Amino acid sequence: MPLDLRALPTWERHPRIRERFEALNDGRSLTIVTDHEPRPLRLQFAEWYPRRYVWSQRHLGIGRWGVTVRRVAPARVPESIADALRRAAAFADGREETLQGLAEHAVERSYANDATIVEQDAQWPHLGLVRTGSVSAVMGATSGREIRLFDVSADETFGIVELLDGGRTVARFVATSPARVVLLPRGIVLSAMATDAAVTRGLSIVCAQRVRALADGFASQVSLPAIARVAAAILPYAPPSAGLSPSLGPLARMTQTQLAVIAGTAKEVAARAIAELEGAGALKRLKGHIALVDREKLREAALPGH
């Protein structure tokens, strides 16, 4: 049965999940139901069990997220591209010959923080798979302000819309931390989809989840004040601990400009919102960067009508 966390205090959830996951044998899965985007849990899994799991999450409705975490045997060292494909939710259920064929035609590139992988409105003949680090899809608006559409974490793919319809890129894909990216030729991926239904289904689910993420982002842009959007941008990096706690992942390295792009606002507006959140005890900065965050206070600030 799924492990439903919604009735539990946030600080009790991660220990319960870790206990259940460690009891699994390789190849078995744990399904979790929660009431928020489980990015903090995913960041902690990356620390606890590097290369030991396949992570598949779905936003199923308002206040309902489902996560399936499959335990896998330790990857070989050095890890091959085929190993990386086996750990990606979009490809994990594909046939072994499919994954080997994709790996044979793939190339890997490294990108520095803030490096552009491909520009907006470009003809890009690849599907990207983030192996390490993180990538964001950023769209330039006619006003000159950039809008972050969605984030892509390790073991996730990007460029699916362009893969499926052959059109030009809908956004600029930029590394938001030093990243290693596997580039899979579009034609090879389409051939794999034609012969392996599991790959087609995996990529389709990823694409559907991106639509939900875009819908959520659009709704927040038109309905939430700037401080709520900034709080929501910070919230995924807040651990479940009570009170001010060290932030997770890349938040401590993010600039106000990067947070402004995520929140869909101007840098000056984001700066005022961060100062207001700090005054309310929802976060604390050290040397200009957000080092400590209070999850419950951020959740309260991110609520509509705050």
Residue pairs with C-beta under 8 A, 6 or more apart in sequence:
2 31
2 32
2 33
2 66
3 16
3 17
3 20
3 30
3 31
3 32
3 33
4 32
4 33
5 13
5 16
5 17
5 32
5 33
5 34
5 35
6 33
6 34
6 35
6 63
8 16
10 240
10 295
10 296
11 240
11 241
11 242
13 34
13 41
13 240
14 41
14 44
14 240
17 30
17 32
17 41
18 48
20 30
21 30
21 49
21 53
21 69
21 71
24 30
24 71
25 71
26 71
26 72
26 73
27 70
27 71
27 72
28 70
28 71
29 68
29 69
29 70
29 71
30 68
30 69
30 71
31 66
31 67
31 68
31 69
32 38
32 41
32 66
32 67
32 68
32 69
33 64
33 65
33 66
33 67
34 41
34 65
34 67
35 63
35 64
35 65
36 63
36 65
36 235
36 299
37 59
37 65
37 236
38 57
38 65
38 67
39 153
39 236
39 237
39 249
40 236
40 237
40 238
40 239
40 240
40 248
41 67
42 55
42 57
42 153
43 237
43 248
43 249
44 239
44 248
45 53
45 55
45 69
46 154
49 71
51 74
51 75
51 79
51 83
51 87
52 71
52 72
52 73
52 74
53 69
53 70
53 71
53 72
53 87
54 69
54 70
54 72
54 86
54 87
54 88
54 89
54 92
54 155
55 67
55 68
55 69
55 89
55 155
56 67
56 68
56 69
56 70
56 89
56 92
56 205
57 65
57 66
57 67
57 68
57 209
58 65
58 66
58 67
58 205
58 209
59 65
59 209
59 212
59 213
59 216
60 66
70 92
72 86
72 87
75 83
75 87
76 83
80 103
81 102
81 103
81 106
81 108
81 182
82 99
82 100
82 102
82 103
84 129
84 131
84 155
84 182
85 91
85 92
85 94
85 99
85 102
85 103
85 129
85 182
86 92
86 99
87 155
88 129
88 155
88 156
88 157
89 155
89 156
89 202
89 205
89 206
90 129
90 156
90 157
90 199
90 202
90 203
90 205
90 206
91 98
91 99
91 102
91 199
91 202
92 202
93 198
93 199
93 201
93 202
94 192
94 196
94 198
94 199
94 202
95 196
95 198
98 192
98 195
98 196
98 198
98 199
101 188
101 192
102 184
102 188
102 189
102 192
105 184
105 185
105 188
106 182
106 183
106 184
106 185
107 182
107 183
108 131
108 180
108 181
108 182
108 183
109 117
109 180
109 181
109 183
110 178
110 179
110 180
110 181
111 117
111 133
111 175
111 178
111 179
111 180
111 181
112 175
112 178
113 175
113 176
113 177
113 178
113 253
114 174
114 175
114 176
115 174
115 175
116 172
116 173
116 174
116 175
117 128
117 135
117 173
117 174
117 175
117 181
118 124
118 159
118 169
118 172
118 173
119 169
119 172
120 138
120 139
120 140
120 169
120 170
120 171
120 172
121 168
121 169
122 168
122 169
123 168
123 169
124 159
124 162
124 168
124 169
125 185
125 186
125 187
126 159
126 183
126 184
126 185
126 186
127 157
127 158
127 159
127 160
127 163
127 183
127 184
127 186
127 189
128 135
128 152
128 157
128 158
128 159
128 173
128 181
128 182
128 183
128 184
129 155
129 156
129 157
129 181
129 182
129 184
130 152
130 153
130 154
130 155
130 156
130 157
130 158
130 179
130 180
130 181
131 154
131 155
131 179
131 180
131 181
131 182
132 154
132 178
132 179
132 180
133 154
133 175
133 176
133 177
133 178
133 179
133 180
134 151
134 152
134 153
134 154
134 175
134 176
134 177
134 179
134 250
135 151
135 152
135 158
135 173
135 174
135 175
135 176
135 179
135 181
136 148
136 149
136 150
136 151
136 152
136 173
136 174
136 176
136 261
136 262
137 148
137 149
137 150
137 151
137 152
137 158
137 170
137 171
137 172
137 173
138 146
138 147
138 148
138 149
138 171
138 172
138 173
138 174
138 261
139 146
139 147
139 149
139 170
139 171
139 172
140 146
140 147
140 172
141 147
145 266
146 261
147 221
147 261
147 264
148 217
148 261
148 262
148 264
149 170
149 171
149 213
149 214
149 217
150 210
150 213
150 214
150 217
151 176
151 262
152 158
152 173
156 206
157 203
157 206
158 173
159 169
159 173
160 203
160 206
160 207
160 210
161 167
161 170
161 207
161 210
162 168
162 169
162 170
162 186
163 186
163 189
163 190
163 203
164 207
166 186
175 181
176 250
176 258
177 250
177 253
189 199
189 203
192 199
193 199
193 200
193 203
217 264
220 228
220 229
220 232
220 264
221 229
221 264
223 304
224 232
224 302
224 304
225 306
226 263
226 265
226 269
226 270
226 272
226 273
227 273
227 276
227 277
227 301
227 306
228 301
228 302
228 303
228 304
228 306
229 263
229 264
229 265
229 273
229 302
230 259
230 263
230 265
230 270
230 273
230 274
230 277
231 273
231 277
231 282
231 298
231 299
231 301
231 302
231 306
232 263
232 302
233 259
233 262
233 263
234 247
234 251
234 259
234 277
234 283
234 290
234 293
234 298
235 295
235 298
235 299
235 302
237 247
237 248
237 249
237 250
237 251
237 293
238 245
238 247
238 248
238 293
238 294
238 295
238 298
239 245
239 246
239 247
239 248
239 293
239 295
240 295
241 295
242 295
242 296
243 294
244 281
244 283
244 284
244 292
244 293
244 294
245 292
245 293
245 294
245 295
246 252
246 291
246 292
247 290
247 291
247 292
247 293
251 290
251 293
252 289
252 290
252 291
253 289
254 289
254 290
256 267
256 270
256 271
256 274
257 267
257 270
259 270
259 274
260 266
260 267
260 269
260 270
263 270
263 273
265 273
274 283
274 285
274 290
277 283
277 297
277 298
277 301
278 284
278 285
280 297
280 301
281 294
281 297
282 293
282 294
282 297
282 298
282 300
282 301
283 290
283 292
283 293
283 294
283 298
284 290
284 291
284 292
284 293
285 291
286 292
300 306
